Amino acid sequence: MIRIGTRGSLLATTQAGAIRDALAANGHPAELVTISTEGDRSTDPIASIGVGVFTAALREAILEGKVDAAVHSHKDLPTADDPRFTVAAIPPREDPRDAVVARDGLVLAELPTGSVVGTSSPRRAAQLRALGLGLEIRPLRGNLDTRLNRVSSGDLDAIVVARAGLARLGRLDAVTETLEPVQMLPAPAQGALAVECRAGDTGLAALLAELDDADTRAAVTAERALLAELEAGCSAPVGAIAEVVESIDEDDSHVFEELSLRSCVAALDGSDVIRASGIGSPDRARELGLSVAEELFALGARELMSGAR
């Protein structure tokens, strides 16, 4: 029996449950083990406590032998590699875009000036401000039901959350607008899961790898390589989305796959957004991420952040 560590929230257990069921379908019985994390216990903003608080306890449980593997929201994992662990599987990704849940079925552009919008993410807040809609942005914490209730109760006019979480919990009926990347670029690795185990547990890693999706892994690798490079030299909010697309060679009509990456760095106050994009080979995803990050630096990403302060 494979023991899968998960946070205790409904979304986390739903995500981990999908992995458990997929393993069982492949003939590998598994069970969930709930691990309490500091991030779940704290009510402080994510930006102040760091996303690592959601993953540290799960990783500790793996090292202590309490669980064999853990399921993370991939965007919660630190970008720095930890040689003690391996991400054995990145399953097919849910829709990575952000979604609006607003009162009266409104979309962002229909919200009156001064409307109060909640979000847990500096990235979303910066890009919302950059849209110039005159919205008041407020911090938002709590599980998905708590966040949705802030709108239905009239406490907030709207919230912006990851569409993937709503999809996994069967709550897409609440979405009033799905934001296209031209409006708001999602967080690197948003909508993707990471199934992690001990680096030396090669037998288990091989079983978990049956759930891996090559296109999702390539996209997430490019996005996180870009994020890691930017984190080293810029603390501005970063958005990125990559996808494997089909292209046609004009000379011989040969169809081949390319990896497309779009990204942005935004000033926290929304005063400016720098965008860059690139195309490369899926098997050189990391190099694509680094290349687009360098383009963002060349366009002034470092200076954008220092100016925002």
C-alpha positions as CSV (number, residue, x, y, z in Angstrom):
1,M,0.0,0.0,0.0
2,I,1.5,3.3,-1.1
3,R,1.0,6.0,1.6
4,I,0.3,9.4,0.0
5,G,0.8,12.5,2.2
6,T,-1.6,15.4,1.7
7,R,-2.6,18.6,3.4
8,G,-6.0,18.4,5.1
9,S,-8.0,20.9,3.0
10,L,-10.8,19.7,0.8
11,L,-8.9,20.8,-2.3
12,A,-5.7,19.1,-1.2
13,T,-7.4,15.8,-0.4
14,T,-9.4,16.0,-3.6
15,Q,-6.2,16.4,-5.6
16,A,-4.4,13.7,-3.7
17,G,-7.4,11.4,-4.0
18,A,-7.3,11.7,-7.8
19,I,-3.7,10.5,-7.6
20,R,-4.6,7.7,-5.3
21,D,-7.4,6.6,-7.7
22,A,-5.1,6.8,-10.7
23,L,-2.5,4.6,-9.0
24,A,-5.2,2.1,-8.0
25,A,-6.4,2.0,-11.5
26,N,-2.9,1.0,-12.6
27,G,-2.9,-1.8,-10.0
28,H,-1.0,0.1,-7.2
29,P,-3.2,0.3,-4.1
30,A,-2.7,3.6,-2.2
31,E,-4.1,5.5,0.7
32,L,-4.1,9.1,1.9
33,V,-2.3,10.3,5.1
34,T,-3.3,13.8,6.2
35,I,-0.4,16.0,7.3
36,S,-0.9,19.3,9.1
37,T,1.2,22.2,7.7
38,E,2.1,25.6,9.1
39,G,0.5,27.2,6.1
40,D,-2.8,25.6,7.0
41,R,-2.6,26.8,10.6
42,S,-1.6,30.4,9.8
43,T,-3.9,33.2,8.8
44,D,-1.1,35.5,7.7
45,P,-0.9,36.5,4.0
46,I,0.9,34.0,1.8
47,A,3.5,36.7,0.8
48,S,4.6,37.0,4.4
49,I,4.9,33.4,5.4
50,G,6.2,32.0,2.0
51,V,4.7,29.2,-0.1
52,G,7.2,26.7,1.3
53,V,5.1,26.4,4.5
54,F,2.7,24.2,2.6
55,T,5.3,21.8,1.4
56,A,7.9,21.5,4.3
57,A,5.8,19.4,6.5
58,L,4.9,17.0,3.7
59,R,8.5,16.6,2.8
60,E,9.4,16.0,6.4
61,A,6.8,13.3,6.6
62,I,8.5,11.6,3.6
63,L,11.9,11.7,5.2
64,E,10.6,10.4,8.5
65,G,8.9,7.5,6.7
66,K,5.4,8.5,7.7
67,V,4.4,8.6,4.1
68,D,5.9,7.2,0.9
69,A,5.0,10.1,-1.4
70,A,3.3,13.5,-1.3
71,V,1.0,15.4,-3.6
72,H,1.7,19.1,-3.9
73,S,0.1,21.9,-5.9
74,H,3.2,22.4,-8.0
75,K,3.3,26.1,-7.7
76,D,3.7,25.7,-3.9
77,L,7.1,23.9,-4.3
78,P,10.2,25.9,-3.8
79,T,11.9,26.5,-7.2
80,A,15.3,25.4,-5.9
81,D,15.9,21.7,-6.4
82,D,16.2,19.6,-3.2
83,P,18.4,16.5,-3.9
84,R,16.6,14.5,-1.2
85,F,13.4,14.4,-3.3
86,T,12.3,13.7,-6.9
87,V,9.2,14.8,-8.6
88,A,8.4,11.5,-10.1
89,A,5.1,12.5,-11.8
90,I,3.5,15.7,-13.1
91,P,0.1,14.5,-14.2
92,P,-2.0,16.2,-17.0
93,R,-2.6,19.8,-16.0
94,E,-5.9,21.3,-15.1
95,D,-6.8,24.7,-16.9
96,P,-4.0,27.0,-15.5
97,R,-5.9,30.3,-16.0
98,D,-7.3,32.5,-13.3
99,A,-11.0,32.9,-12.7
100,V,-13.3,35.7,-11.5
101,V,-16.2,35.0,-9.1
102,A,-18.2,38.2,-8.9
103,R,-21.5,39.3,-7.6
104,D,-24.5,39.4,-9.9
105,G,-22.7,37.4,-12.5
106,L,-20.5,40.3,-13.5
107,V,-17.1,40.2,-15.3
108,L,-14.2,42.4,-14.3
109,A,-14.9,45.1,-16.8
110,E,-18.5,45.4,-15.5
111,L,-17.5,46.0,-11.9
112,P,-18.0,49.7,-10.9
113,T,-15.0,51.8,-10.0
114,G,-14.1,51.2,-6.4
115,S,-15.4,47.7,-6.3
116,V,-13.6,45.5,-3.7
117,V,-11.8,42.5,-5.1
118,G,-10.1,39.9,-2.9
119,T,-7.1,37.8,-3.9
120,S,-4.4,35.9,-2.0
121,S,-1.7,36.7,-4.7
122,P,0.6,39.7,-5.1
123,R,0.8,38.6,-8.8
124,R,-2.9,38.8,-9.3
125,A,-3.1,42.1,-7.3
126,A,-0.4,43.7,-9.5
127,Q,-2.0,42.6,-12.7
128,L,-5.5,43.6,-11.6
129,R,-4.1,47.1,-10.8
130,A,-2.4,47.3,-14.1
131,L,-5.7,46.8,-15.9
132,G,-6.7,50.3,-14.7
133,L,-10.2,49.5,-13.7
134,G,-10.1,51.4,-10.5
135,L,-10.7,48.3,-8.3
136,E,-9.8,48.2,-4.6
137,I,-7.7,45.1,-4.0
138,R,-7.8,43.4,-0.6
139,P,-5.9,40.3,0.8
140,L,-7.8,37.0,0.9
141,R,-7.1,33.8,2.8
142,G,-9.1,30.7,3.8
143,N,-10.3,27.7,2.0
144,L,-12.2,27.9,-1.3
145,D,-15.7,27.8,0.3
146,T,-14.7,30.6,2.7
147,R,-13.5,32.7,-0.2
148,L,-16.6,32.1,-2.3
149,N,-18.7,33.0,0.7
150,R,-17.0,36.4,0.9
151,V,-18.7,37.2,-2.4
152,S,-22.1,35.6,-1.7
153,S,-22.3,37.4,1.7
154,G,-21.7,40.8,0.1
155,D,-18.4,41.3,1.9
156,L,-16.5,41.5,-1.4
157,D,-17.7,42.4,-4.9
158,A,-15.5,39.7,-6.4
159,I,-12.6,37.4,-5.9
160,V,-9.9,36.1,-8.3
161,V,-8.7,32.5,-7.8
162,A,-7.1,29.7,-9.7
163,R,-9.7,28.1,-12.0
164,A,-8.1,24.7,-11.4
165,G,-9.2,24.6,-7.8
166,L,-12.8,25.4,-8.7
167,A,-12.7,22.7,-11.4
168,R,-11.4,20.0,-9.1
169,L,-14.0,20.7,-6.5
170,G,-16.9,20.9,-9.1
171,R,-17.5,24.6,-8.5
172,L,-17.1,26.0,-12.0
173,D,-20.7,27.1,-11.8
174,A,-19.5,29.9,-9.6
175,V,-17.1,31.4,-12.2
176,T,-18.4,34.6,-13.9
177,E,-15.3,35.1,-16.1
178,T,-12.2,33.1,-17.0
179,L,-9.3,35.4,-17.5
180,E,-7.3,34.9,-20.7
181,P,-3.5,35.2,-20.5
182,V,-3.6,38.5,-22.3
183,Q,-5.5,39.9,-19.3
184,M,-3.7,38.1,-16.6
185,L,-0.9,35.6,-16.8
186,P,-1.2,32.8,-14.2
187,A,1.4,31.8,-11.7
188,P,4.1,29.5,-13.0
189,A,3.0,25.9,-12.6
190,Q,-0.6,26.9,-11.7
191,G,-3.1,24.1,-12.3
192,A,-0.3,21.4,-12.2
193,L,0.3,18.8,-9.5
194,A,3.7,17.4,-8.3
195,V,3.9,13.9,-7.0
196,E,7.1,13.7,-5.0
197,C,9.0,10.9,-3.3
198,R,12.5,10.2,-1.9
199,A,15.2,10.5,-4.5
200,G,16.6,7.0,-3.7
201,D,13.2,5.3,-3.9
202,T,13.6,4.3,-7.5
203,G,11.0,1.5,-7.4
204,L,8.2,3.8,-6.2
205,A,9.4,6.6,-8.5
206,A,8.9,4.2,-11.5
207,L,5.4,3.4,-10.4
208,L,4.5,7.1,-9.9
209,A,6.1,8.0,-13.3
210,E,3.2,6.1,-15.0
211,L,1.1,9.1,-14.2
212,D,3.5,11.6,-15.8
213,D,2.4,13.8,-18.7
214,A,5.3,14.9,-20.9
215,D,3.6,18.0,-22.3
216,T,2.7,19.2,-18.8
217,R,6.2,18.5,-17.5
218,A,7.8,20.5,-20.3
219,A,5.5,23.5,-19.7
220,V,6.0,23.5,-16.0
221,T,9.7,23.1,-16.4
222,A,10.0,26.2,-18.6
223,E,7.7,28.3,-16.3
224,R,9.6,27.3,-13.1
225,A,13.0,27.8,-14.7
226,L,11.9,31.3,-15.6
227,L,10.6,31.9,-12.1
228,A,13.8,30.6,-10.4
229,E,15.9,32.9,-12.6
230,L,13.8,35.9,-11.8
231,E,13.6,35.2,-8.1
232,A,17.4,35.4,-8.0
233,G,17.4,39.0,-9.3
234,C,13.9,40.4,-9.0
235,S,11.2,40.3,-6.4
236,A,8.4,41.5,-8.6
237,P,5.3,39.4,-9.2
238,V,5.8,37.0,-12.0
239,G,3.2,35.4,-14.4
240,A,4.0,32.7,-16.9
241,I,2.2,30.2,-19.0
242,A,3.8,27.6,-21.4
243,E,2.1,25.1,-23.7
244,V,3.1,22.6,-26.3
245,V,1.7,23.6,-29.7
246,E,1.8,22.0,-33.1
247,S,3.6,23.9,-35.9
248,I,4.0,23.1,-39.6
249,D,7.3,23.2,-41.5
250,E,6.5,25.4,-44.6
251,D,9.1,23.6,-46.7
252,D,7.8,20.0,-46.4
253,S,4.5,20.4,-44.5
254,H,6.0,18.4,-41.7
255,V,4.0,18.8,-38.4
256,F,6.2,19.1,-35.2
257,E,5.8,20.2,-31.7
258,E,7.1,23.4,-30.1
259,L,7.0,24.8,-26.6
260,S,5.5,28.4,-26.4
261,L,6.2,30.5,-23.3
262,R,4.6,33.8,-22.4
263,S,5.6,35.7,-19.3
264,C,5.4,39.0,-17.5
265,V,6.8,40.9,-14.5
266,A,4.5,43.5,-12.9
267,A,5.2,46.4,-10.6
268,L,3.3,45.8,-7.3
269,D,1.4,49.0,-7.7
270,G,0.3,48.1,-11.2
271,S,2.1,51.1,-12.8
272,D,3.9,48.9,-15.4
273,V,4.0,45.4,-16.8
274,I,6.9,44.0,-18.8
275,R,6.1,41.1,-21.1
276,A,8.3,38.7,-23.0
277,S,7.7,35.4,-24.8
278,G,9.6,32.7,-26.7
279,I,9.4,29.4,-28.5
280,G,11.6,26.4,-28.2
281,S,11.8,22.7,-28.3
282,P,9.9,20.8,-25.5
283,D,13.0,18.8,-24.7
284,R,14.9,22.1,-24.0
285,A,12.2,23.5,-21.7
286,R,14.6,24.8,-19.0
287,E,16.7,26.6,-21.6
288,L,13.6,28.3,-22.9
289,G,12.6,29.5,-19.5
290,L,16.1,30.9,-18.8
291,S,16.1,32.7,-22.2
292,V,12.8,34.4,-21.6
293,A,13.9,35.4,-18.1
294,E,17.0,37.0,-19.6
295,E,14.8,38.9,-22.0
296,L,12.7,40.2,-19.1
297,F,15.8,41.4,-17.4
298,A,17.0,43.1,-20.6
299,L,13.6,44.9,-20.8
300,G,14.1,46.3,-17.2
301,A,12.6,43.8,-14.8
302,R,15.0,44.6,-12.0
303,E,14.5,48.4,-12.5
304,L,10.8,47.9,-12.5
305,M,10.8,46.5,-9.1
306,S,13.2,49.0,-7.6
307,G,11.1,51.8,-9.1
308,A,7.9,50.3,-7.6
309,R,9.4,50.6,-4.1
